[in-house]
Amino acid sequence: QVQLVESGGGLVQPGGSLTLSCAASGSISRPNVMGWYRQAPGKQRDLVTTMTSGGNTNYADSVKGRFTISRDNAKNTVYLQMNSLKPEDTAVYYCNYRPRLSSDNYWGQGTQVTVSS
């Protein structure tokens, strides 16, 4: 089992910045993929960005150039730096962990990000 604990959500004004963190614990294996998804009210959960343990990244078009994912493999922690935030970025952000060599898939509890003036 793997546990994911997110932190860093909150209320920010349009154009502002916010950093999310997600610490994984338990049976962490490599290679793996860690990342962030988000779900706005009444919408499906969508990919924001992922990063493999080897450093390969993938971003949704809507966040390219504004969001940056990074990770500390020694701490099993992934970060999401969000800049130039827009109201449409408002959502619950979920951390995700997937080992590459199994079908397991783990989610954090979610952290609310609200972009509003």
C-alpha positions in Angstrom: 0.0 0.0 0.0 1.0 3.6 -0.7 -0.3 6.7 1.1 -0.2 10.1 -0.4 -0.5 13.3 1.6 -1.0 16.6 -0.2 -0.5 20.1 1.1 -0.4 23.6 -0.2 -3.8 24.4 -1.6 -5.7 27.6 -0.8 -7.2 30.8 -2.1 -5.1 32.9 -4.5 -5.9 35.9 -6.7 -5.7 35.7 -10.5 -2.1 36.0 -11.7 -0.8 34.7 -8.4 1.2 31.6 -7.6 0.8 28.5 -5.4 2.9 25.4 -4.7 1.4 22.0 -4.0 3.3 19.2 -2.4 2.6 15.5 -2.2 4.5 13.1 0.0 4.3 9.4 -0.7 4.9 6.7 1.9 4.6 2.9 2.1 5.6 0.4 -0.5 7.2 2.8 -3.0 8.8 1.1 -6.0 10.7 2.3 -9.1 10.2 2.9 -11.8 7.0 4.9 -11.1 5.0 7.9 -12.2 3.8 10.6 -9.9 1.7 13.5 -10.9 -1.3 15.8 -10.5 -4.8 15.7 -11.7 -7.7 18.1 -11.0 -11.4 18.1 -10.9 -13.6 21.1 -11.1 -17.2 21.0 -9.9 -19.4 19.1 -12.2 -16.5 18.0 -14.4 -14.4 14.9 -14.8 -10.9 14.5 -13.3 -8.3 15.6 -15.8 -4.6 15.3 -16.1 -2.5 18.3 -15.1 1.0 16.9 -15.2 3.0 13.8 -14.5 6.7 13.0 -14.0 8.4 9.6 -14.1 11.0 8.6 -11.6 13.4 9.0 -14.5 12.5 12.6 -15.0 10.2 12.5 -18.1 7.3 15.0 -17.9 3.9 15.4 -19.5 1.7 18.5 -19.2 -1.8 19.3 -20.2 -1.9 22.0 -22.9 -3.9 24.3 -20.6 -1.0 24.5 -18.1 2.1 24.5 -20.3 4.3 27.4 -19.5 2.6 28.2 -16.3 2.9 25.0 -14.1 6.0 23.1 -13.3 6.3 19.7 -11.8 9.3 18.5 -9.9 10.1 15.7 -7.6 12.6 14.6 -4.9 13.0 10.8 -5.3 14.9 10.6 -2.1 11.9 12.0 -0.2 9.3 10.4 -2.5 7.7 13.8 -2.9 6.3 15.5 -5.9 5.7 19.3 -6.2 3.6 21.4 -8.4 4.6 25.0 -8.9 1.6 27.0 -10.3 2.2 30.4 -11.7 0.0 32.9 -13.5 -3.1 31.2 -12.0 -6.4 31.8 -13.7 -10.0 31.4 -12.4 -10.4 28.3 -14.6 -7.6 26.6 -12.6 -10.0 26.4 -9.7 -10.4 22.7 -8.8 -9.6 20.0 -6.3 -6.1 18.9 -7.1 -5.3 15.2 -6.6 -1.8 13.6 -6.3 -1.4 10.3 -8.1 1.2 7.6 -7.8 1.5 4.6 -10.2 4.2 2.0 -10.2 5.2 1.2 -13.8 5.4 -2.5 -13.3 2.0 -3.1 -11.9 -1.6 -2.0 -12.4 -1.8 -0.3 -9.0 -3.0 3.3 -8.9 -3.1 5.5 -5.8 -4.7 8.8 -5.1 -4.3 11.5 -2.5 -7.3 13.0 -0.6 -7.2 16.1 -2.8 -6.5 19.7 -2.0 -8.7 22.7 -3.0 -7.2 25.4 -5.1 -9.4 28.5 -5.6 -8.4 31.3 -7.9 -10.6 34.3 -7.3 -10.4 38.0 -6.7 
